[in-house]
Amino acid sequence: MQSKTPSDSRTIMTDMVLPSETNPLNNLFGGELLARMDRAASIAARRHSRRITVTASVNHVAFNRSVPLGSVVTVEAAVSRAFKTSMEIFIDVWIEDRISGERVKANEAIYTFVAVDDTGTPTDVPKLEPESDLEKERFEAALRRKQLSLVLAGKLKPNEATELRALFMN
């Protein structure tokens, strides 16, 4: 199986915030943004694996800025690391200033998807080869995040989490 780069999976979805998608403060509902991020991440995972993909977990979501009614919102997703059958997808959310057109990062999230075959059985995915400094940083951090998740779930002993241990042993 040939390895891929994050750019092979990059997915960019741009849309406008409509009145039916907002809360009483006229900001985009968090759940609506989560759904947009899930769709973009799903497409990125499918582009990487060329398989059916399912959301395994939402590992991190940061709602740093509200997204006002009428805003142009861009959700950018790409695979940040591929494991055996799972992929971590890093998502950046940008809002565009209506007057200047300047883009400001509003939110980010990290999802995990699993590739499955037609019967729902997990299937192997291609390796990922990061290229840019940011891609390399996200790639390295993904292993620490996975180890932390496994330790917290009781599926990995803390002393076996080599990447996490390295953080504290230096």
LINPE-V768160 format. One record per residue. OMEGA is omega in radians with two decimals (NA if undefined). Layout:
omega = <OMEGA	OMEGA>
//
This chain:
omega = <-3.08	3.12	-3.12	3.09	3.07	-3.14	3.08	-3.10	-3.03	3.14	-3.14	3.11	3.14	-3.10	3.10	3.10	-3.11	-3.10	-3.11	-3.10	-3.04	3.10	-3.13	3.08	-3.12	3.02	3.14	3.05	3.07	3.13	3.08	3.11	3.09	3.14	3.11	3.13	3.14	3.11	3.14	3.13	3.12	3.12	3.12	3.13	3.14	3.11	3.14	-3.00	-3.01	3.12	2.93	3.12	3.13	3.09	3.10	3.12	2.94	-2.98	-3.06	3.00	3.08	3.04	-3.05	-3.14	3.02	-3.12	-3.03	3.05	3.11	-3.14	2.94	-3.07	3.07	3.09	3.14	-3.11	3.06	3.07	3.13	3.03	3.05	3.09	-3.10	-3.14	-3.09	3.13	2.99	3.14	3.09	-3.06	3.04	3.12	-3.10	2.97	-3.07	3.09	-3.05	-3.09	-3.04	-3.06	3.13	3.11	3.12	3.10	-3.09	-3.03	3.03	3.14	3.06	3.13	2.99	3.09	3.06	3.06	-3.14	3.06	-3.08	3.12	-3.14	3.13	3.11	-3.10	-3.09	3.10	3.11	3.04	3.13	3.08	3.13	-3.11	-3.08	3.10	3.12	3.11	3.12	3.12	3.13	3.11	-3.13	-3.12	-3.12	3.14	3.09	3.12	3.13	3.13	3.12	3.11	3.14	3.10	-3.13	3.13	-3.13	-3.12	3.13	3.11	-3.11	-3.12	3.09	3.14	-3.00	-3.12	3.11	3.13	-3.13	3.11	-3.03	-3.09	-3.11	NA>
//
